[in-house]
């Protein structure tokens, strides 16, 4: 083929048409990105459909790249000396379409946590909150596997044979990934036994705080000092877990010591008034409120006070506790009863030779 024939009028015309078609698709892509997207987003916001909003935003970028792919494919028809029906070219086009569709589905599955929560709320599927992140991640893994399998099939790779070949090194892989597999099974145990869920306040030998996220590998817990602690699921599943959020009530117990000078009659009145105050308080379980004269303490007469608050929220519990303390102070003041304080006695042995011997005693 001569250079003259190569740069002939027909050649230049076909190249121009091919380039023009590609530029036209680039123009369509720009129009779609600037105007069509704005109109669709405006309509979705007006109708208030979160499902379609998530779906459209997930496929926005893949659709823009689809214009480029279509531009390449159509312009290839007119490009001279290029066979647009060539097997490799068609495989690349089909694989690109599979990738773009999978890309959109993967983006859409990233918002599946929100969708699962909406379905759970609307149709009452009773999907546990701890299970929703796992379902979302599992869906993404499935999409990636399907994309890989589809592209491999386009290039005539036997996916089943490939998986079987991976099985030959399965033992070595299992040994190398022993910790990862242990964490995965630990996550499964957490899901099935449900010792806690997202948002629960838990206490373990290694950490205490609020559960924020649960993944295949680990659980993230926000401590009360606002530090984020990541605990492997294998370790967490084998630890003793106290779930404070599952408490039905919260206990409070202490001894109140009054002076030995308190008359019996006043002691009885104080005990009865405290007991009545506890059993009539709206924030306390009345069936478990106990107030009794317990023992003769070192410094005074000990009154045993035992009750449970209805709330398990820490700040609300402290508020109820504060109210009880103030009311007990009012009862003691009204009856003229004083709290016992630790005594200290000083003994001086004046009969000893030389310096006097001093002995201190602290009575607690």
Order of alpha helices (4+ residues) and beta strands (2+ residues): alpha-alpha-alpha-alpha-alpha-alpha-alpha-alpha-alpha-alpha-beta-beta-beta-beta-alpha-beta-beta-alpha-beta-beta-alpha-beta-beta
